[in-house]
């Protein structure tokens, strides 16, 4: 039925745009709790995310679906690696917001899809066409431009792109539902997070701040659920285009709200990155190949 199919596509588009918009403005949330150390925010995000994800799985009655994951040594090993990578990614992103370096974080997520292409070539033996090589090379030049002409090596951008790129590689290998996989990953991190909160000295947080931190579970899980709903309703190529909404909004938040300076060197790197994305996207469309899509941004 065409009308039903059209409705599903529209709903999927709404879910996809909504998910990437949340991921795009998420720096505003971490800016609110900027007085809290990044490691403490991370520990709260892990704990509250695990709790909220467990609640979602309970409501959906999907605990049985977790049994094959928990019984598989290979899947648990890969998810353990994934948990470390996503924790590092979250920590670096939180630090970037608190230290007012959202511009560099945005650049990292623009670079990420092209880095994923390179990782696929190295580890999955995926072949690149000539123009795809050119696109990846342009992204490398963008990083080199910041390293040589900027104030130092752009470790935030490279670390965010690298940790999330390898995280996507691990999640591709384990092949589990995004919701279930993230629940297992956060659950694996909960004991360490609670231990850090218990033994590392820190001043007590105000009740209001604790309340805001408790929302981190919802902020983590809701866009993930919207993203999953979009994936079920849209073509992967459409999701590939939507994924640039997130870093674009981060760029706007950094410049328009946080007033981070966008100097010529940074702008040149962004332009190079956008050029690389345009080249790769055009080649993907003309060759009818799909763009890589991040499994769970930010």
C-alpha positions as semicolon CSV with decimal commas, in nm:
position;residue;x (nm);y (nm);z (nm)
1;X;0,000;0,000;0,000
2;X;0,169;0,324;-0,116
3;X;0,007;0,543;0,151
4;X;0,125;0,314;0,432
5;X;0,476;0,302;0,287
6;X;0,480;0,681;0,254
7;X;0,364;0,719;0,615
8;X;0,640;0,484;0,735
9;X;0,898;0,685;0,540
10;X;0,776;1,013;0,686
11;X;0,774;0,868;1,037
12;X;1,124;0,729;0,984
13;X;1,247;1,066;0,859
14;X;1,099;1,236;1,166
15;X;1,263;0,984;1,397
16;X;1,599;1,016;1,221
17;X;1,598;1,397;1,219
18;X;1,487;1,400;1,582
19;X;1,767;1,166;1,691
20;X;2,041;1,360;1,516
21;X;1,901;1,693;1,638
22;X;1,924;1,569;1,998
23;X;2,282;1,453;1,939
24;X;2,356;1,788;1,778
25;X;2,240;2,001;2,072
26;X;2,361;1,766;2,346
27;X;2,655;2,001;2,425
28;X;2,395;2,234;2,581
29;X;2,312;1,964;2,837
30;X;2,673;1,906;2,941
31;X;2,729;2,281;2,952
32;X;2,461;2,304;3,224
33;X;2,663;2,070;3,449
34;X;3,001;2,218;3,352
35;X;3,095;2,271;3,718
36;X;3,106;1,892;3,768
37;X;3,435;1,717;3,674
38;X;3,415;1,524;3,343
39;X;3,495;1,190;3,508
40;X;3,208;1,238;3,754
41;X;2,963;1,327;3,476
42;X;3,075;1,014;3,290
43;X;3,016;0,791;3,593
44;X;2,666;0,934;3,638
45;X;2,590;0,894;3,268
46;X;2,695;0,530;3,279
47;X;2,488;0,451;3,589
48;X;2,172;0,639;3,485
49;X;2,195;0,510;3,127
50;X;2,217;0,148;3,244
51;X;1,919;0,203;3,476
52;X;1,703;0,369;3,211
53;X;1,798;0,119;2,939
54;X;1,710;-0,168;3,177
55;X;1,372;-0,001;3,235
56;X;1,312;0,028;2,860
57;X;1,402;-0,339;2,806
58;X;1,167;-0,436;3,091
59;X;0,878;-0,236;2,947
60;X;0,936;-0,391;2,605
61;X;0,970;-0,739;2,757
62;X;1,298;-0,810;2,581
63;X;1,510;-0,962;2,858
64;X;1,497;-1,300;2,682
65;X;1,674;-1,146;2,384
66;X;1,976;-1,072;2,606
67;X;2,039;-1,436;2,697
68;X;2,216;-1,533;2,370
69;X;2,440;-1,228;2,411
70;X;2,532;-1,308;2,770
71;X;2,600;-1,674;2,685
72;X;2,834;-1,591;2,396
73;X;3,195;-1,545;2,509
74;X;3,283;-1,379;2,177
75;X;2,998;-1,127;2,195
76;X;3,072;-1,042;2,557
77;X;3,441;-0,992;2,479
78;X;3,360;-0,761;2,187
79;X;3,102;-0,570;2,392
80;X;3,360;-0,530;2,669
81;X;3,597;-0,369;2,418
82;X;3,307;-0,159;2,293
83;X;3,226;-0,045;2,646
84;X;3,580;0,088;2,691
85;X;3,571;0,268;2,356
86;X;3,231;0,430;2,413
87;X;3,329;0,535;2,767
88;X;3,643;0,703;2,629
89;X;3,436;0,867;2,355
90;X;3,182;1,001;2,607
91;X;3,457;1,125;2,841
92;X;3,644;1,309;2,565
93;X;3,322;1,466;2,437
94;X;3,222;1,582;2,785
95;X;3,570;1,728;2,835
96;X;3,545;1,906;2,499
97;X;3,218;2,073;2,602
98;X;3,338;2,174;2,948
99;X;3,670;2,306;2,812
100;X;3,487;2,500;2,537
101;X;3,624;2,298;2,246
102;X;3,295;2,194;2,085
103;X;3,420;2,314;1,744
104;X;3,696;2,055;1,748
105;X;3,450;1,789;1,866
106;X;3,223;1,877;1,574
107;X;3,514;1,837;1,334
108;X;3,581;1,492;1,482
109;X;3,228;1,376;1,401
110;X;3,252;1,519;1,049
111;X;3,571;1,316;1,001
112;X;3,425;0,999;1,154
113;X;3,234;0,865;0,848
114;X;3,543;0,898;0,629
115;X;3,759;0,736;0,899
116;X;3,507;0,450;0,913
117;X;3,564;0,398;0,541
118;X;3,939;0,372;0,601
119;X;3,890;0,131;0,892
120;X;3,664;-0,085;0,679
121;X;3,938;-0,105;0,418
122;X;4,207;-0,194;0,674
123;X;4,019;-0,441;0,894
124;X;3,729;-0,567;0,680
125;X;3,914;-0,571;0,347
126;X;3,656;-0,342;0,189
127;X;3,773;-0,192;-0,139
128;X;3,779;0,180;-0,206
129;X;3,724;0,343;-0,543
130;X;3,955;0,617;-0,667
131;X;3,730;0,904;-0,558
132;X;3,676;0,743;-0,217
133;X;4,052;0,734;-0,165
134;X;4,058;1,102;-0,257
135;X;3,782;1,181;-0,001
136;X;3,967;1,001;0,280
137;X;4,286;1,181;0,182
138;X;4,111;1,519;0,205
139;X;4,000;1,436;0,561
140;X;4,363;1,357;0,644
141;X;4,471;1,694;0,504
142;X;4,205;1,863;0,722
143;X;4,361;1,710;1,034
144;X;4,714;1,789;0,917
145;X;4,615;2,151;0,857
146;X;4,508;2,189;1,220
147;X;4,815;2,007;1,347
148;X;5,069;2,212;1,152
149;X;4,905;2,552;1,126
150;X;4,690;2,551;1,441
151;X;4,780;2,574;1,807
152;X;4,864;2,205;1,834
153;X;4,760;1,854;1,735
154;X;4,376;1,832;1,726
155;X;4,369;1,540;1,968
156;X;4,002;1,589;2,061
157;X;3,883;1,562;1,700
158;X;4,112;1,268;1,623
159;X;4,030;1,088;1,951
160;X;3,654;1,129;1,906
161;X;3,668;1,010;1,545
162;X;3,906;0,726;1,636
163;X;3,723;0,592;1,942
164;X;3,386;0,610;1,770
165;X;3,524;0,468;1,446
166;X;3,669;0,165;1,626
167;X;3,351;0,139;1,834
168;X;3,150;0,111;1,513
169;X;3,392;-0,151;1,386
170;X;3,347;-0,358;1,703
171;X;2,968;-0,323;1,695
172;X;2,966;-0,432;1,331
173;X;3,156;-0,746;1,429
174;X;2,930;-0,835;1,723
175;X;2,605;-0,772;1,531
176;X;2,356;-0,714;1,815
177;X;2,060;-0,480;1,858
178;X;2,175;-0,125;1,945
179;X;1,957;-0,104;2,256
180;X;2,060;-0,444;2,390
181;X;2,424;-0,389;2,308
182;X;2,439;-0,052;2,481
183;X;2,263;-0,194;2,788
184;X;2,526;-0,469;2,819
185;X;2,809;-0,219;2,761
186;X;2,687;0,028;3,023
187;X;2,610;-0,254;3,269
188;X;2,970;-0,374;3,233
189;X;3,090;-0,023;3,321
190;X;2,855;0,036;3,617
191;X;3,068;-0,139;3,886
192;X;3,377;0,061;3,787
193;X;3,177;0,384;3,769
194;X;3,025;0,335;4,114
195;X;3,366;0,241;4,255
196;X;3,520;0,561;4,117
197;X;3,237;0,769;4,263
198;X;3,290;0,599;4,600
199;X;3,668;0,628;4,635
200;X;3,763;0,947;4,446
201;X;3,722;1,248;4,676
202;X;3,479;1,507;4,542
203;X;3,259;1,773;4,705
204;X;2,892;1,677;4,745
205;X;2,674;1,786;4,454
206;X;2,367;2,007;4,500
207;X;2,031;1,829;4,472
208;X;1,944;2,023;4,157
209;X;2,271;1,918;3,989
210;X;2,208;1,553;4,082
211;X;1,863;1,585;3,929
212;X;2,008;1,717;3,605
213;X;2,270;1,439;3,598
214;X;1,995;1,178;3,644
215;X;1,850;1,292;3,310
216;X;2,164;1,168;3,132
217;X;2,011;0,821;3,103
218;X;1,708;0,956;2,917
219;X;1,922;1,181;2,699
220;X;2,136;0,880;2,606
221;X;1,857;0,629;2,543
222;X;1,577;0,831;2,378
223;X;1,770;0,939;2,066
224;X;1,907;0,585;2,040
225;X;1,551;0,447;2,030
226;X;1,452;0,711;1,772
227;X;1,758;0,620;1,567
228;X;1,664;0,251;1,577
229;X;1,308;0,336;1,466
230;X;1,449;0,542;1,177
231;X;1,677;0,257;1,066
232;X;1,376;0,024;1,040
233;X;1,186;0,269;0,819
234;X;1,446;0,441;0,599
235;X;1,705;0,342;0,344
236;X;2,057;0,329;0,482
237;X;2,161;0,589;0,224
238;X;1,905;0,832;0,368
239;X;2,040;0,776;0,719
240;X;2,386;0,838;0,574
241;X;2,284;1,188;0,475
242;X;2,103;1,258;0,803
243;X;2,411;1,176;1,013
244;X;2,568;1,511;0,924
245;X;2,287;1,696;1,106
246;X;2,454;1,621;1,442
247;X;2,799;1,773;1,385
248;X;2,644;2,062;1,188
249;X;2,428;2,157;1,487
250;X;2,729;2,116;1,717
251;X;2,917;2,360;1,494
252;X;2,629;2,610;1,521
253;X;2,602;2,564;1,898
254;X;2,977;2,620;1,936
255;X;2,986;2,939;1,729
256;X;2,644;3,096;1,793
257;X;2,583;3,005;2,159
258;X;2,921;2,925;2,314
259;X;3,093;3,193;2,103
260;X;3,394;2,975;2,023
261;X;3,619;3,150;1,767
262;X;3,616;3,001;1,417
263;X;3,947;3,128;1,283
264;X;4,075;3,082;0,928
265;X;4,275;2,771;1,011
266;X;3,978;2,591;1,168
267;X;3,747;2,710;0,890
268;X;3,991;2,575;0,630
269;X;3,986;2,234;0,800
270;X;3,606;2,234;0,809
271;X;3,590;2,327;0,441
272;X;3,833;2,048;0,355
273;X;3,624;1,803;0,558
274;X;3,302;1,915;0,388
275;X;3,473;1,878;0,051
276;X;3,577;1,524;0,140
277;X;3,221;1,442;0,250
278;X;3,081;1,590;-0,072
279;X;3,322;1,387;-0,287
280;X;3,247;1,064;-0,103
281;X;2,870;1,125;-0,103
282;X;2,865;1,206;-0,475
283;X;3,067;0,893;-0,551
284;X;2,834;0,683;-0,330
285;X;2,525;0,815;-0,508
286;X;2,669;0,768;-0,859
287;X;2,799;0,417;-0,782
288;X;2,483;0,330;-0,583
289;X;2,690;0,228;-0,276
290;X;2,576;0,303;0,078
291;X;2,744;0,537;0,322
292;X;2,864;0,403;0,657
293;X;2,634;0,501;0,942
294;X;2,743;0,546;1,301
295;X;2,570;0,304;1,537
296;X;2,524;0,534;1,837
297;X;2,671;0,885;1,822
298;X;2,777;1,094;2,124
